[in-house]
Amino acid sequence: MGTQNNHFAALVGNTPLLELRRFADRLEVASRIFAKIEYLNPAGSIKDRTAWGIIREAEETGALKPGQLIVDLTSGNTGIGLAALAAARGYRSKFYLRNTISEDKIRLLHQYGAETVLIDNSVFLETGAIHAIIDRVRRENPDAYYTNQRGNPANPRVHFETTGPEIWRETKGEVDIFVAAVGTGGTISGTGRFLKAQKPGVKVVVVEPGAASIPSAETPYPDSIEGVHKVTDVEAAYLPENFDAAVVDEVIVTDTAQARAFAQALAQEEGILAGTSSGAVLFAAAALGRRPENAGKTIVAIVADSGERYLSPPKLGPSVARTETARPASLAAVAAAW
């Protein structure tokens, strides 16, 4: 992103684009798959871009005052980026999270000095839960700056200004398919808009979780994919305001077991230790790459964060047993289960 004021933001962006040759060869994928390695941002995820975009604009408009408290509802990574920036810029930070969030992410937030408030996962199943929780965040912190990552236009804007141009430059304009998950909607919307503006034929694909990976009244603590949200068959009022459905050409469904297997395969085939959401994105990228019509095309997949954030056992509730994901015999064996 440049060298703004020679601080944290100088390290945000310009992450490498790595071709996954072994990964593609093992799956007999005829497309070229590239991974945008976003965990090399300073606080460890693509959400560092979002955090800096939001904070930069808030400072420029005067909405954020020196020493003010920053608050939001987060699934972890945006909070971590905001907490790191808060530390670097002299703000305080406080975040509300589901109680199923990875322990590793909570520890990271605390390392940056952030306060955390955990909300039982079952609360999110109530009608209008997200809006009710956001109201609570704002009500309990009336003097804080609410970053509003789900609806703040600075979120997709920073991806339009940085992530999209980087991918365009690094592929020399040869990108044909862009694949990402939806958390707040900023990455897919901002990056997708930019790429389509340069090359209208670019296909933008979202990966979303299947039913078994989504909390429900019957299973409030499923083994879910952190940061990967459902976008189909969801009322518009419950989608992030920043999610631009018009930019999306296709949605591919995966489950947590597949996402974990592909994240593990990436580590064991390419030496890239990615988070579970990245495994979901790579599952979709590989599925696209195996289609005959995509032979020879260039697919760019977002690797949003590192697998180091998910080494602790997932929180599946008191009555749910945890199962280990065994090392797949080969990527071909994983693909055979599609």
C-alpha positions in Angstrom: 0.0 0.0 0.0 3.0 2.3 0.3 4.8 3.9 3.2 2.1 5.9 5.0 3.8 7.6 7.9 6.4 4.8 8.2 4.3 2.7 10.6 2.2 -0.5 10.5 0.4 0.5 7.3 3.7 0.6 5.4 3.8 -3.2 5.7 0.2 -3.8 4.5 -0.4 -5.2 1.1 1.9 -6.2 -1.8 1.7 -9.8 -0.7 3.1 -12.5 -3.1 1.2 -14.4 -5.6 2.4 -18.0 -5.7 1.6 -20.6 -8.4 0.5 -23.9 -6.8 2.2 -26.2 -9.4 2.5 -29.4 -7.3 -1.0 -28.8 -5.9 -2.5 -28.5 -9.4 -0.4 -31.4 -10.8 -1.5 -33.8 -8.1 -5.1 -33.0 -8.8 -4.6 -33.2 -12.5 -5.9 -29.6 -12.8 -5.5 -28.2 -16.3 -5.8 -24.6 -15.1 -3.0 -22.6 -13.4 -3.9 -21.9 -9.8 -2.3 -19.0 -8.0 -2.6 -18.3 -4.2 -2.5 -14.7 -3.0 -0.6 -15.2 0.3 -2.4 -12.7 2.6 -1.0 -14.1 5.9 2.2 -12.2 5.1 0.4 -8.9 6.0 1.9 -7.5 9.3 -0.8 -8.8 11.7 -1.3 -12.0 9.7 -4.3 -11.8 7.5 -6.1 -10.1 4.6 -8.1 -8.2 7.2 -5.1 -6.0 7.8 -6.1 -4.3 4.6 -9.7 -3.8 5.8 -8.5 -2.5 9.2 -6.2 0.1 7.6 -8.8 1.2 5.1 -11.3 1.8 7.9 -8.9 3.5 10.3 -7.3 5.6 7.6 -10.6 7.0 6.5 -11.9 7.5 10.0 -8.7 9.5 10.8 -9.0 11.6 7.6 -12.6 12.5 8.3 -12.1 13.2 12.0 -14.5 10.4 13.0 -11.8 8.8 15.1 -10.3 10.9 17.9 -6.9 10.4 19.5 -6.9 7.7 22.1 -10.5 6.7 21.4 -11.8 3.2 21.9 -12.4 1.2 18.8 -15.1 -1.5 18.9 -16.8 -4.0 16.6 -18.3 -7.5 16.3 -15.7 -9.8 14.6 -14.9 -13.4 13.8 -11.3 -12.6 14.7 -9.1 -11.5 11.8 -10.5 -8.0 11.3 -10.4 -7.6 15.1 -6.7 -8.6 15.1 -5.9 -6.2 12.3 -7.7 -3.4 14.1 -6.1 -4.3 17.4 -2.7 -4.1 15.9 -3.4 -0.8 14.2 -4.9 0.5 17.5 -1.7 -0.3 19.2 0.4 1.3 16.5 -1.8 4.5 16.4 -2.5 5.0 20.1 -6.1 3.8 20.3 -7.8 1.3 22.6 -9.7 -1.7 21.2 -12.5 -4.0 22.3 -14.2 -6.7 20.3 -17.3 -8.9 20.6 -16.8 -12.5 19.3 -18.7 -15.8 19.2 -17.5 -18.1 21.9 -16.6 -20.7 19.3 -13.8 -18.5 17.9 -10.4 -20.1 17.8 -8.5 -19.7 21.1 -5.5 -18.7 19.1 -7.3 -15.7 17.7 -8.4 -14.6 21.2 -4.9 -14.9 22.5 -3.6 -12.8 19.6 -6.2 -10.1 20.4 -5.1 -10.0 24.0 -1.4 -9.8 22.9 -2.3 -6.5 21.1 -4.0 -5.2 24.3 -7.6 -5.6 23.1 -10.4 -6.4 25.4 -12.7 -9.3 24.3 -16.4 -10.1 25.1 -17.5 -13.6 24.2 -21.1 -14.3 23.1 -22.6 -17.7 23.2 -22.9 -19.2 19.7 -26.6 -20.0 20.3 -27.4 -16.3 20.5 -26.5 -15.9 16.8 -29.4 -18.3 15.9 -32.0 -15.9 17.2 -34.1 -13.9 14.7 -32.3 -10.7 13.9 -29.3 -11.7 16.0 -26.6 -9.9 14.2 -28.4 -6.5 14.3 -29.3 -7.1 17.9 -25.7 -7.8 18.8 -24.4 -4.8 16.9 -27.0 -2.6 18.8 -25.6 -4.1 22.0 -22.0 -3.3 21.0 -23.0 0.3 20.3 -25.2 0.7 23.4 -22.5 -0.6 25.7 -19.8 1.6 24.2 -21.5 4.9 23.5 -18.3 6.9 23.3 -16.4 4.4 21.1 -15.7 4.5 17.4 -17.7 1.6 15.9 -15.8 0.4 12.9 -18.8 -1.3 11.2 -16.7 -3.7 9.1 -19.9 -5.3 7.6 -21.2 -2.0 6.3 -18.3 0.5 6.2 -17.6 1.3 2.5 -14.0 1.8 3.3 -13.8 -2.0 3.5 -14.5 -2.9 -0.1 -12.8 0.3 -1.2 -9.5 -0.7 0.1 -9.7 -4.0 -1.8 -10.6 -2.1 -5.0 -7.6 0.1 -4.4 -5.1 -2.5 -3.4 -6.0 -6.2 -3.7 -7.5 -6.0 -7.1 -4.7 -3.9 -8.7 -2.1 -6.2 -7.2 -3.7 -9.3 -8.7 -4.1 -7.5 -12.0 -0.4 -6.5 -12.0 1.0 -9.8 -10.8 -0.9 -11.8 -13.4 -0.1 -9.3 -16.1 -3.9 -9.0 -16.7 -4.2 -12.8 -17.4 -6.5 -13.5 -14.4 -9.6 -15.4 -15.6 -11.2 -16.5 -12.3 -11.1 -15.0 -8.8 -12.1 -17.1 -5.8 -12.7 -16.0 -2.2 -15.0 -16.6 0.7 -17.4 -14.0 2.2 -17.0 -12.8 5.8 -17.8 -9.1 5.6 -18.1 -9.1 1.8 -15.3 -6.5 1.4 -12.7 -8.7 -0.3 -15.0 -10.4 -2.9 -16.8 -7.1 -3.7 -13.9 -4.7 -3.9 -11.5 -7.0 -5.6 -14.2 -8.4 -7.9 -15.3 -4.9 -9.0 -11.8 -3.9 -9.9 -11.0 -7.0 -11.9 -14.2 -6.9 -13.8 -13.6 -3.2 -14.6 -10.3 -4.1 -16.2 -11.6 -7.3 -17.9 -15.3 -7.8 -18.0 -14.9 -11.5 -18.7 -13.3 -12.3 -15.3 -15.4 -14.7 -13.4 -15.8 -14.1 -9.6 -16.6 -17.1 -7.5 -17.6 -17.4 -3.8 -17.2 -20.5 -1.7 -19.8 -21.0 1.0 -20.4 -23.7 3.7 -22.8 -26.5 3.4 -25.6 -27.2 5.8 -23.6 -29.4 8.1 -21.0 -26.7 8.7 -23.6 -24.0 9.7 -25.0 -23.5 13.2 -28.6 -24.5 13.6 -31.2 -25.0 16.4 -30.4 -28.7 16.3 -26.7 -28.3 16.1 -25.6 -24.9 17.6 -22.0 -26.0 17.8 -21.1 -27.5 14.4 -17.5 -27.9 13.2 -17.7 -24.8 11.2 -15.4 -22.9 8.9 -14.4 -19.6 10.6 -14.8 -16.6 8.3 -16.7 -18.5 5.6 -20.4 -17.5 5.5 -23.4 -18.6 3.6 -24.7 -16.1 0.9 -27.3 -18.1 -1.0 -30.9 -18.4 0.4 -30.1 -15.7 3.0 -32.4 -12.7 3.4 -30.8 -9.6 2.1 -31.2 -7.9 5.5 -28.9 -10.5 7.1 -26.2 -10.3 4.5 -23.3 -7.9 5.1 -24.0 -4.5 3.6 -20.6 -4.6 1.9 -21.5 -7.8 0.0 -22.2 -7.0 -3.6 -24.1 -10.0 -5.0 -24.1 -8.5 -8.5 -20.3 -9.0 -8.8 -20.6 -12.8 -8.1 -20.9 -15.2 -11.0 -21.0 -18.5 -9.1 -21.2 -20.0 -5.6 -19.5 -23.3 -4.8 -20.5 -25.2 -1.6 -18.0 -27.1 0.6 -17.9 -28.6 4.1 -15.5 -28.3 6.9 -13.9 -31.7 6.4 -13.1 -30.8 2.8 -11.8 -27.4 3.8 -9.5 -28.9 6.4 -8.2 -31.5 4.0 -7.4 -29.0 1.3 -5.6 -26.7 3.8 -3.6 -29.6 5.0 -2.9 -30.7 1.5 -1.6 -27.2 0.7 0.8 -27.4 3.6 2.0 -30.9 2.7 2.3 -30.3 -1.1 3.4 -26.7 -1.2 4.7 -25.9 2.3 2.1 -23.2 2.7 0.3 -23.4 6.1 -3.1 -21.8 5.5 -6.2 -21.5 7.6 -9.4 -23.5 7.1 -11.1 -20.7 5.1 -8.3 -20.9 2.6 -8.8 -24.6 2.4 -12.4 -24.0 1.4 -11.3 -21.4 -1.2 -8.7 -23.9 -2.6 -11.3 -26.6 -2.8 -13.4 -24.3 -5.0 -10.4 -23.3 -7.1 -9.5 -26.9 -7.7 -13.1 -27.8 -8.6 -13.1 -25.0 -11.1 -9.7 -26.0 -12.4 -10.8 -29.5 -13.2 -13.6 -28.3 -15.5 -12.7 -28.8 -19.2 -13.9 -25.3 -20.1 -11.3 -23.8 -17.7 -8.3 -25.6 -19.2 -5.4 -23.2 -19.5 -7.1 -20.5 -17.5 -5.6 -18.5 -14.6 -7.4 -18.9 -11.3 -6.4 -16.7 -8.3 -7.4 -17.9 -4.8 -7.2 -15.9 -1.6 -5.2 -17.5 1.2 -6.6 -15.2 3.9 -4.7 -16.3 6.9 -2.3 -18.8 8.4 -3.1 -22.3 9.8 -1.2 -21.3 12.9 -4.4 -19.5 14.1 -6.3 -22.8 14.1 -3.9 -25.3 15.8 -6.0 -25.3 19.0 -8.9 -27.8 19.1 -12.1 -26.3 17.7 -14.9 -25.4 20.2 -17.7 -27.8 19.3 -19.7 -27.6 22.5 -19.7 -29.8 25.6 -21.5 -32.8 24.0 -19.7 -32.9 20.6 -16.6 -35.0 20.2 -13.7 -33.7 18.2 -12.3 -35.7 15.3 -8.9 -35.3 13.9 -8.4 -34.8 10.1 -6.0 -37.5 9.0 -3.3 -36.8 6.4 -4.9 -37.5 3.0 -3.1 -40.3 1.2 -2.9 -38.0 -1.8 -4.7 -35.0 -3.2 -6.2 -37.3 -5.8 -7.8 -39.3 -3.0 -9.3 -36.1 -1.6 -10.6 -35.1 -5.0 -12.1 -38.5 -5.5 -14.5 -37.8 -2.7 -16.0 -34.7 -4.4 
